[in-house]
């Protein structure tokens, strides 16, 4: 075990009770052997989601030490870096022969808030029932982390000869835009990952219909960039019983009405065009098929454009989006505040200039008493090529299951930590291991988040197949 260093935490002082291991001296070959691996993944995930890492504050140190204990049981040394008290990132590396550059398995340990009163189960109890593991993070992204972990353990247990090192990197603060997580790690410990060629992370999708039939496998190669804004109106404070003509709340409401009514221009990026054209091959409705096959032509027709952008996902891929997400005014009902403000979650398409967008928004508001200022993260959108050994491995793993399956590259309307690694030259893909229908996918950041035991088994088998094609000699 690594010795504690400045900024580095040692192993936990308390022994960790871990579920039984499924030891296979060879790579699983039969469905039953993979189901056994899936059962171990289920037990591990149940423990993992029971560690509450709601961010803020995160408290990822506890999960990092739990992961460290799991890896130590397998003889894998893991370092836990603690950039701030209670905040942690975990790094482990299984060595290959060095004939090819490493592959990183990236995941984040923090989760978003869960309101227990709206759940059928305690979101932090690790409940296993009705064929699912329930809990905050079961999908985003502790479930994917366990699949990555089991992939690494399967390689290690079976002593698979490796041409690449395989790096397991679990980070903090993804859910709050970076903090002291992946970005901190890239900045402070580039020597530990800059030699990597490939990285797998969240940000992909395997879309299934209500019956469970897989419609397509989506590999994330690019994503929109955030541009979070504050809208602030100022005026004269006073007593609520004596209305003032320059009430800042009134000014703010007028500005927000204009922003809410503003339709940003429709833009077809090359990434969105490729994705929509791919989807046209599996679209059953003739009109929608035609629109997807030629989205530029569809957007020139007002009826077709309305039909296409009525789909919230397509709409987000075809324009810069604005969501009003927060309002602040007076703390007292009878006080007119001197300042009222709102927050906007803006997501920009690749290639868009944030300052030009801001200037457009100022013109839309058209009120010099209202200020619009950037208040959060922003970075240029990045994209990874599909002309790689790793992408070919994904396609091969999919075709081994279904030779006719569609593999496509949906742009992500949100963002992940992949951008930190793309910026330093690492080819980074979003690859979900779980086939999800619409109802299951709504659990991400929603109520009753859960992943099925069957999907856990599928996920470990699928991700192992992808990874082994790239890292094994």
C-alpha positions as a Python dict, from the first residue, in 0.01 Angstrom:
ca = {
    (1, 'X'): (0, 0, 0),
    (2, 'X'): (133, 344, -89),
    (3, 'X'): (277, 546, 198),
    (4, 'X'): (84, 862, 291),
    (5, 'X'): (233, 1178, 137),
    (6, 'X'): (131, 1544, 143),
    (7, 'X'): (-204, 1549, -31),
    (8, 'X'): (-215, 1171, -21),
    (9, 'X'): (-427, 967, 221),
    (10, 'X'): (-329, 625, 345),
    (11, 'X'): (-559, 326, 376),
    (12, 'X'): (-855, 332, 610),
    (13, 'X'): (-778, 263, 975),
    (14, 'X'): (-1098, 61, 1006),
    (15, 'X'): (-1137, -278, 837),
    (16, 'X'): (-1395, -279, 560),
    (17, 'X'): (-1639, -570, 533),
    (18, 'X'): (-1656, -661, 167),
    (19, 'X'): (-1887, -907, -11),
    (20, 'X'): (-1749, -1247, -115),
    (21, 'X'): (-1529, -1259, -424),
    (22, 'X'): (-1609, -1459, -735),
    (23, 'X'): (-1270, -1592, -831),
    (24, 'X'): (-1228, -1732, -1180),
    (25, 'X'): (-874, -1837, -1276),
    (26, 'X'): (-978, -1780, -1637),
    (27, 'X'): (-1191, -1519, -1809),
    (28, 'X'): (-1561, -1616, -1773),
    (29, 'X'): (-1689, -1793, -2083),
    (30, 'X'): (-2041, -1911, -2005),
    (31, 'X'): (-2352, -1709, -1927),
    (32, 'X'): (-2360, -1858, -1578),
    (33, 'X'): (-2001, -1753, -1511),
    (34, 'X'): (-2085, -1397, -1617),
    (35, 'X'): (-2397, -1404, -1400),
    (36, 'X'): (-2174, -1494, -1105),
    (37, 'X'): (-1961, -1189, -1183),
    (38, 'X'): (-2283, -988, -1206),
    (39, 'X'): (-2386, -1108, -859),
    (40, 'X'): (-2056, -985, -717),
    (41, 'X'): (-2108, -652, -896),
    (42, 'X'): (-2454, -633, -739),
    (43, 'X'): (-2319, -687, -389),
    (44, 'X'): (-2044, -430, -440),
    (45, 'X'): (-2283, -172, -583),
    (46, 'X'): (-2521, -222, -292),
    (47, 'X'): (-2239, -130, -54),
    (48, 'X'): (-2116, 153, -274),
    (49, 'X'): (-2446, 341, -308),
    (50, 'X'): (-2498, 308, 68),
    (51, 'X'): (-2205, 547, 117),
    (52, 'X'): (-2368, 888, 95),
    (53, 'X'): (-2158, 1115, -128),
    (54, 'X'): (-2420, 1381, -198),
    (55, 'X'): (-2236, 1685, -330),
    (56, 'X'): (-2212, 1925, -161),
    (57, 'X'): (-2027, 1831, 49),
    (58, 'X'): (-1932, 1506, -130),
    (59, 'X'): (-1729, 1330, 140),
    (60, 'X'): (-1564, 1122, -132),
    (61, 'X'): (-1281, 1020, 99),
    (62, 'X'): (-1499, 746, 250),
    (63, 'X'): (-1578, 597, -91),
    (64, 'X'): (-1218, 628, -202),
    (65, 'X'): (-1105, 426, 99),
    (66, 'X'): (-1376, 169, 30),
    (67, 'X'): (-1254, 132, -329),
    (68, 'X'): (-898, 116, -200),
    (69, 'X'): (-995, -178, 23),
    (70, 'X'): (-1164, -360, -267),
    (71, 'X'): (-854, -316, -482),
    (72, 'X'): (-616, -411, -200),
    (73, 'X'): (-796, -744, -161),
    (74, 'X'): (-700, -815, -523),
    (75, 'X'): (-337, -715, -472),
    (76, 'X'): (-383, -386, -659),
    (77, 'X'): (-213, -85, -502),
    (78, 'X'): (-429, 229, -502),
    (79, 'X'): (-335, 584, -407),
    (80, 'X'): (-590, 813, -247),
    (81, 'X'): (-524, 1184, -296),
    (82, 'X'): (-697, 1425, -57),
    (83, 'X'): (-678, 1781, -200),
    (84, 'X'): (-913, 1910, 72),
    (85, 'X'): (-1033, 1749, 395),
    (86, 'X'): (-1291, 1486, 306),
    (87, 'X'): (-1245, 1534, -71),
    (88, 'X'): (-1057, 1257, -249),
    (89, 'X'): (-949, 1107, -580),
    (90, 'X'): (-836, 746, -618),
    (91, 'X'): (-579, 620, -868),
    (92, 'X'): (-482, 259, -940),
    (93, 'X'): (-277, 113, -1225),
    (94, 'X'): (-247, -247, -1343),
    (95, 'X'): (66, -281, -1551),
    (96, 'X'): (98, -424, -1899),
    (97, 'X'): (414, -479, -2102),
    (98, 'X'): (420, -117, -2219),
    (99, 'X'): (407, -197, -2589),
    (100, 'X'): (101, 29, -2621),
    (101, 'X'): (-9, 336, -2426),
    (102, 'X'): (-249, 305, -2128),
    (103, 'X'): (-628, 301, -2115),
    (104, 'X'): (-804, 498, -1838),
    (105, 'X'): (-1133, 386, -1679),
    (106, 'X'): (-1271, 711, -1537),
    (107, 'X'): (-1563, 751, -1297),
    (108, 'X'): (-1680, 999, -1034),
    (109, 'X'): (-1770, 917, -675),
    (110, 'X'): (-2002, 1208, -593),
    (111, 'X'): (-2378, 1209, -651),
    (112, 'X'): (-2655, 1468, -661),
    (113, 'X'): (-2911, 1529, -388),
    (114, 'X'): (-3188, 1273, -334),
    (115, 'X'): (-3510, 1366, -152),
    (116, 'X'): (-3611, 1049, 39),
    (117, 'X'): (-3976, 1154, 69),
    (118, 'X'): (-4017, 1108, -307),
    (119, 'X'): (-3850, 766, -324),
    (120, 'X'): (-4000, 420, -278),
    (121, 'X'): (-3687, 316, -83),
    (122, 'X'): (-3414, 484, 118),
    (123, 'X'): (-3182, 623, -154),
    (124, 'X'): (-2875, 550, 59),
    (125, 'X'): (-2957, 203, 193),
    (126, 'X'): (-2825, -2, -100),
    (127, 'X'): (-3161, -179, -135),
    (128, 'X'): (-3172, -479, -369),
    (129, 'X'): (-3530, -574, -460),
    (130, 'X'): (-3749, -657, -759),
    (131, 'X'): (-3441, -738, -966),
    (132, 'X'): (-3278, -395, -918),
    (133, 'X'): (-3016, -220, -708),
    (134, 'X'): (-3185, 100, -590),
    (135, 'X'): (-3008, 414, -477),
    (136, 'X'): (-2869, 752, -567),
    (137, 'X'): (-2579, 689, -801),
    (138, 'X'): (-2694, 345, -917),
    (139, 'X'): (-2676, 485, -1271),
    (140, 'X'): (-2486, 814, -1231),
    (141, 'X'): (-2234, 689, -1185),
    (142, 'X'): (-2156, 439, -914),
    (143, 'X'): (-2310, 160, -1118),
    (144, 'X'): (-2081, 234, -1411),
    (145, 'X'): (-1788, 262, -1169),
    (146, 'X'): (-1855, -89, -1038),
    (147, 'X'): (-1870, -221, -1396),
    (148, 'X'): (-1532, -57, -1462),
    (149, 'X'): (-1400, -202, -1137),
    (150, 'X'): (-1520, -554, -1218),
    (151, 'X'): (-1364, -526, -1564),
    (152, 'X'): (-1030, -443, -1404),
    (153, 'X'): (-1065, -722, -1147),
    (154, 'X'): (-1153, -976, -1415),
    (155, 'X'): (-838, -887, -1609),
    (156, 'X'): (-630, -917, -1290),
    (157, 'X'): (-785, -1239, -1159),
    (158, 'X'): (-748, -1417, -1492),
    (159, 'X'): (-391, -1286, -1530),
    (160, 'X'): (-470, -1164, -1881),
    (161, 'X'): (-144, -1064, -2056),
    (162, 'X'): (-170, -690, -2122),
    (163, 'X'): (-6, -472, -2384),
    (164, 'X'): (-139, -159, -2214),
    (165, 'X'): (-151, -45, -1854),
    (166, 'X'): (-510, -11, -1730),
    (167, 'X'): (-572, 288, -1502),
    (168, 'X'): (-872, 309, -1270),
    (169, 'X'): (-941, 671, -1176),
    (170, 'X'): (-1226, 764, -940),
    (171, 'X'): (-1270, 1136, -884),
    (172, 'X'): (-1458, 1391, -676),
    (173, 'X'): (-1675, 1689, -764),
    (174, 'X'): (-1802, 1599, -1113),
    (175, 'X'): (-2155, 1691, -1011),
    (176, 'X'): (-2049, 2046, -918),
    (177, 'X'): (-1853, 2118, -1234),
    (178, 'X'): (-1504, 1999, -1147),
    (179, 'X'): (-1391, 2139, -810),
    (180, 'X'): (-1101, 1929, -683),
    (181, 'X'): (-1184, 1624, -894),
    (182, 'X'): (-1072, 1532, -1244),
    (183, 'X'): (-953, 1881, -1336),
    (184, 'X'): (-750, 1903, -1016),
    (185, 'X'): (-598, 1562, -1086),
    (186, 'X'): (-499, 1655, -1442),
    (187, 'X'): (-344, 1980, -1319),
    (188, 'X'): (-159, 1844, -1016),
    (189, 'X'): (-69, 1490, -1125),
    (190, 'X'): (-35, 1496, -1504),
    (191, 'X'): (258, 1255, -1479),
    (192, 'X'): (17, 979, -1371),
    (193, 'X'): (-208, 996, -1678),
    (194, 'X'): (-48, 1198, -1957),
    (195, 'X'): (96, 886, -2121),
    (196, 'X'): (-256, 742, -2171),
    (197, 'X'): (-390, 702, -2523),
    (198, 'X'): (-754, 620, -2446),
    (199, 'X'): (-1015, 691, -2179),
    (200, 'X'): (-1364, 553, -2114),
    (201, 'X'): (-1613, 751, -1907),
    (202, 'X'): (-1984, 818, -1870),
    (203, 'X'): (-2159, 1012, -2146),
    (204, 'X'): (-2269, 737, -2383),
    (205, 'X'): (-2597, 551, -2405),
    (206, 'X'): (-2742, 215, -2499),
    (207, 'X'): (-3099, 303, -2589),
    (208, 'X'): (-3359, 32, -2539),
    (209, 'X'): (-3732, 32, -2603),
    (210, 'X'): (-3996, -55, -2343),
    (211, 'X'): (-3958, -426, -2418),
    (212, 'X'): (-3583, -415, -2360),
    (213, 'X'): (-3486, -442, -2728),
    (214, 'X'): (-3171, -241, -2793),
    (215, 'X'): (-3228, 31, -3054),
    (216, 'X'): (-2871, 156, -3076),
    (217, 'X'): (-2536, 182, -2899),
    (218, 'X'): (-2426, 543, -2858),
    (219, 'X'): (-2062, 637, -2802),
    (220, 'X'): (-2005, 991, -2674),
    (221, 'X'): (-1732, 1169, -2870),
    (222, 'X'): (-1829, 1532, -2804),
    (223, 'X'): (-2050, 1738, -2574),
    (224, 'X'): (-2184, 2088, -2531),
    (225, 'X'): (-2004, 2333, -2305),
    (226, 'X'): (-2158, 2510, -2004),
    (227, 'X'): (-2186, 2889, -1986),
    (228, 'X'): (-2361, 2969, -1659),
    (229, 'X'): (-2484, 3324, -1615),
    (230, 'X'): (-2617, 3555, -1343),
    (231, 'X'): (-2889, 3805, -1433),
    (232, 'X'): (-2896, 4092, -1181),
    (233, 'X'): (-3138, 4384, -1155),
    (234, 'X'): (-3091, 4677, -916),
    (235, 'X'): (-3333, 4939, -790),
    (236, 'X'): (-3456, 5124, -484),
    (237, 'X'): (-3522, 4927, -167),
    (238, 'X'): (-3832, 5006, 32),
    (239, 'X'): (-4137, 4888, 222),
    (240, 'X'): (-4362, 4649, 34),
    (241, 'X'): (-4665, 4862, 117),
    (242, 'X'): (-4527, 5148, -98),
    (243, 'X'): (-4454, 5016, -450),
    (244, 'X'): (-4162, 5181, -628),
    (245, 'X'): (-4132, 5240, -1003),
    (246, 'X'): (-3781, 5089, -1015),
    (247, 'X'): (-3853, 4772, -816),
    (248, 'X'): (-3564, 4540, -914),
    (249, 'X'): (-3789, 4234, -897),
    (250, 'X'): (-4014, 4385, -1166),
    (251, 'X'): (-3710, 4463, -1380),
    (252, 'X'): (-3582, 4110, -1336),
    (253, 'X'): (-3918, 3956, -1427),
    (254, 'X'): (-3937, 4165, -1746),
    (255, 'X'): (-3584, 4058, -1841),
    (256, 'X'): (-3658, 3692, -1773),
    (257, 'X'): (-3978, 3707, -1978),
    (258, 'X'): (-3771, 3824, -2275),
    (259, 'X'): (-3511, 3555, -2216),
    (260, 'X'): (-3775, 3281, -2183),
    (261, 'X'): (-3938, 3391, -2509),
    (262, 'X'): (-3608, 3406, -2696),
    (263, 'X'): (-3565, 3130, -2952),
    (264, 'X'): (-3194, 3080, -3014),
    (265, 'X'): (-3104, 3010, -3378),
    (266, 'X'): (-3111, 2653, -3504),
    (267, 'X'): (-2764, 2525, -3595),
    (268, 'X'): (-2670, 2188, -3744),
    (269, 'X'): (-2322, 2093, -3626),
    (270, 'X'): (-2134, 1817, -3809),
    (271, 'X'): (-2161, 1591, -3501),
    (272, 'X'): (-2539, 1640, -3474),
    (273, 'X'): (-2584, 1585, -3847),
    (274, 'X'): (-2397, 1253, -3836),
    (275, 'X'): (-2599, 1135, -3539),
    (276, 'X'): (-2938, 1231, -3681),
    (277, 'X'): (-2857, 1070, -4015),
    (278, 'X'): (-2760, 751, -3833),
    (279, 'X'): (-3094, 752, -3651),
    (280, 'X'): (-3284, 785, -3978),
    (281, 'X'): (-3186, 424, -4053),
    (282, 'X'): (-3396, 298, -3759),
    (283, 'X'): (-3679, 553, -3767),
    (284, 'X'): (-4014, 400, -3861),
    (285, 'X'): (-4214, 716, -3932),
    (286, 'X'): (-4153, 828, -4295),
    (287, 'X'): (-4174, 1202, -4222),
    (288, 'X'): (-3937, 1183, -3925),
    (289, 'X'): (-3704, 956, -4121),
    (290, 'X'): (-3679, 1217, -4396),
    (291, 'X'): (-3616, 1496, -4145),
    (292, 'X'): (-3343, 1300, -3970),
    (293, 'X'): (-3179, 1199, -4297),
    (294, 'X'): (-3140, 1565, -4401),
    (295, 'X'): (-3172, 1787, -4093),
    (296, 'X'): (-3047, 2097, -4273),
    (297, 'X'): (-3331, 2074, -4523),
    (298, 'X'): (-3578, 1992, -4246),
    (299, 'X'): (-3489, 2305, -4052),
    (300, 'X'): (-3556, 2521, -4357),
    (301, 'X'): (-3918, 2401, -4345),
    (302, 'X'): (-4104, 2554, -4049),
    (303, 'X'): (-4339, 2258, -4003),
    (304, 'X'): (-4057, 2002, -4014),
    (305, 'X'): (-3843, 2218, -3786),
    (306, 'X'): (-4119, 2239, -3524),
    (307, 'X'): (-4171, 1864, -3539),
    (308, 'X'): (-3799, 1792, -3503),
    (309, 'X'): (-3736, 2035, -3217),
    (310, 'X'): (-4045, 1916, -3028),
    (311, 'X'): (-3817, 1631, -2919),
    (312, 'X'): (-3629, 1783, -2624),
    (313, 'X'): (-3308, 1594, -2700),
    (314, 'X'): (-3301, 1690, -3067),
    (315, 'X'): (-3383, 2049, -2973),
    (316, 'X'): (-3085, 2058, -2735),
    (317, 'X'): (-2854, 1923, -3006),
    (318, 'X'): (-2963, 2183, -3262),
    (319, 'X'): (-2933, 2508, -3070),
    (320, 'X'): (-2772, 2683, -2777),
    (321, 'X'): (-3011, 2634, -2486),
    (322, 'X'): (-3109, 2852, -2191),
    (323, 'X'): (-3276, 2728, -1873),
    (324, 'X'): (-3376, 2967, -1594),
    (325, 'X'): (-3282, 2768, -1286),
    (326, 'X'): (-3275, 3003, -987),
    (327, 'X'): (-3436, 3320, -848),
    (328, 'X'): (-3331, 3542, -558),
    (329, 'X'): (-3504, 3846, -414),
    (330, 'X'): (-3607, 3960, -70),
    (331, 'X'): (-3602, 3735, 235),
    (332, 'X'): (-3907, 3922, 368),
    (333, 'X'): (-4250, 3946, 211),
    (334, 'X'): (-4286, 4313, 309),
    (335, 'X'): (-3944, 4430, 185),
    (336, 'X'): (-3863, 4548, -167),
    (337, 'X'): (-3500, 4439, -211),
    (338, 'X'): (-3230, 4658, -363),
    (339, 'X'): (-3118, 4366, -581),
    (340, 'X'): (-3296, 4075, -749),
    (341, 'X'): (-3116, 3807, -947),
    (342, 'X'): (-3158, 3486, -1142),
    (343, 'X'): (-2929, 3210, -1265),
    (344, 'X'): (-2924, 3075, -1619),
    (345, 'X'): (-2790, 2736, -1722),
    (346, 'X'): (-2670, 2797, -2078),
    (347, 'X'): (-2528, 2515, -2289),
    (348, 'X'): (-2338, 2609, -2604),
    (349, 'X'): (-2291, 2397, -2914),
    (350, 'X'): (-1938, 2315, -3029),
    (351, 'X'): (-1782, 2609, -3211),
    (352, 'X'): (-1998, 2875, -3047),
    (353, 'X'): (-1838, 3192, -2906),
    (354, 'X'): (-1958, 3254, -2549),
    (355, 'X'): (-1894, 3628, -2567),
    (356, 'X'): (-2096, 3658, -2888),
    (357, 'X'): (-2379, 3464, -2722),
    (358, 'X'): (-2364, 3696, -2420),
    (359, 'X'): (-2383, 4002, -2646),
    (360, 'X'): (-2691, 3855, -2817),
    (361, 'X'): (-2857, 3796, -2479),
    (362, 'X'): (-2786, 4153, -2367),
    (363, 'X'): (-2959, 4276, -2685),
    (364, 'X'): (-3257, 4049, -2613),
    (365, 'X'): (-3298, 4190, -2260),
    (366, 'X'): (-3245, 4547, -2384),
    (367, 'X'): (-3231, 4700, -2036),
    (368, 'X'): (-2916, 4875, -1914),
    (369, 'X'): (-3030, 4839, -1552),
    (370, 'X'): (-3002, 4461, -1582),
    (371, 'X'): (-2654, 4305, -1580),
    (372, 'X'): (-2576, 3962, -1725),
    (373, 'X'): (-2245, 3817, -1610),
    (374, 'X'): (-2070, 3478, -1636),
    (375, 'X'): (-2059, 3302, -1300),
    (376, 'X'): (-1945, 2947, -1358),
    (377, 'X'): (-1739, 2710, -1569),
    (378, 'X'): (-1685, 2753, -1940),
    (379, 'X'): (-1451, 2582, -2182),
    (380, 'X'): (-1447, 2513, -2555),
    (381, 'X'): (-1625, 2196, -2663),
    (382, 'X'): (-1387, 1918, -2763),
    (383, 'X'): (-1427, 1610, -2981),
    (384, 'X'): (-1249, 1275, -3010),
    (385, 'X'): (-1198, 1098, -3342),
    (386, 'X'): (-1370, 768, -3416),
    (387, 'X'): (-1076, 653, -3630),
    (388, 'X'): (-916, 465, -3343),
    (389, 'X'): (-849, 114, -3218),
    (390, 'X'): (-1081, 177, -2923),
    (391, 'X'): (-1378, 279, -3136),
    (392, 'X'): (-1323, -24, -3359),
    (393, 'X'): (-1321, -239, -3044),
    (394, 'X'): (-1660, -97, -2941),
    (395, 'X'): (-1803, -176, -3284),
    (396, 'X'): (-1658, -529, -3274),
    (397, 'X'): (-1800, -594, -2926),
    (398, 'X'): (-2143, -473, -3038),
    (399, 'X'): (-2140, -678, -3356),
    (400, 'X'): (-2041, -989, -3160),
    (401, 'X'): (-2378, -952, -2986),
    (402, 'X'): (-2584, -826, -3279),
    (403, 'X'): (-2427, -794, -3626),
    (404, 'X'): (-2705, -560, -3738),
    (405, 'X'): (-2694, -325, -3438),
    (406, 'X'): (-2643, 46, -3496),
    (407, 'X'): (-2339, 209, -3338),
    (408, 'X'): (-2362, 587, -3347),
    (409, 'X'): (-2210, 894, -3183),
    (410, 'X'): (-2474, 1110, -3008),
    (411, 'X'): (-2344, 1449, -2895),
    (412, 'X'): (-2409, 1500, -2525),
    (413, 'X'): (-2635, 1795, -2433),
    (414, 'X'): (-2468, 1807, -2091),
    (415, 'X'): (-2102, 1771, -2004),
    (416, 'X'): (-1873, 1523, -1830),
    (417, 'X'): (-1517, 1525, -1701),
    (418, 'X'): (-1395, 1392, -2037),
    (419, 'X'): (-1312, 1743, -2157),
    (420, 'X'): (-1020, 1767, -1913),
    (421, 'X'): (-857, 1466, -2076),
    (422, 'X'): (-941, 1552, -2437),
    (423, 'X'): (-763, 1883, -2383),
    (424, 'X'): (-437, 1700, -2304),
    (425, 'X'): (-464, 1473, -2606),
    (426, 'X'): (-631, 1162, -2464),
    (427, 'X'): (-899, 1012, -2689),
    (428, 'X'): (-1201, 1003, -2458),
    (429, 'X'): (-1533, 829, -2517),
    (430, 'X'): (-1855, 814, -2323),
    (431, 'X'): (-1960, 450, -2312),
    (432, 'X'): (-2257, 342, -2103),
    (433, 'X'): (-2262, -31, -2024),
    (434, 'X'): (-2636, -40, -1944),
    (435, 'X'): (-2927, -79, -2190),
    (436, 'X'): (-3188, 165, -2055),
    (437, 'X'): (-3542, 240, -2162),
    (438, 'X'): (-3691, 586, -2115),
    (439, 'X'): (-3840, 507, -1775),
    (440, 'X'): (-3512, 370, -1638),
    (441, 'X'): (-3312, 661, -1782),
    (442, 'X'): (-3535, 908, -1596),
    (443, 'X'): (-3376, 782, -1273),
    (444, 'X'): (-3057, 975, -1352),
    (445, 'X'): (-3080, 1275, -1114),
    (446, 'X'): (-3443, 1172, -1058),
    (447, 'X'): (-3642, 970, -807),
    (448, 'X'): (-3608, 592, -766),
    (449, 'X'): (-3276, 569, -950),
    (450, 'X'): (-3195, 203, -1003),
    (451, 'X'): (-3014, -44, -1226),
    (452, 'X'): (-3128, -398, -1296),
    (453, 'X'): (-2921, -700, -1199),
    (454, 'X'): (-2944, -821, -1558),
    (455, 'X'): (-2803, -490, -1680),
    (456, 'X'): (-2515, -513, -1434),
    (457, 'X'): (-2426, -855, -1572),
    (458, 'X'): (-2464, -731, -1930),
    (459, 'X'): (-2256, -424, -1848),
    (460, 'X'): (-1960, -611, -1702),
    (461, 'X'): (-1955, -859, -1990),
    (462, 'X'): (-1988, -586, -2254),
    (463, 'X'): (-1729, -350, -2106),
    (464, 'X'): (-1486, -636, -2047),
    (465, 'X'): (-1527, -734, -2412),
    (466, 'X'): (-1451, -378, -2528),
    (467, 'X'): (-1158, -323, -2295),
    (468, 'X'): (-994, -662, -2346),
    (469, 'X'): (-993, -612, -2724),
    (470, 'X'): (-781, -301, -2671),
    (471, 'X'): (-554, -392, -2379),
    (472, 'X'): (-491, -767, -2411),
    (473, 'X'): (-188, -895, -2601),
}
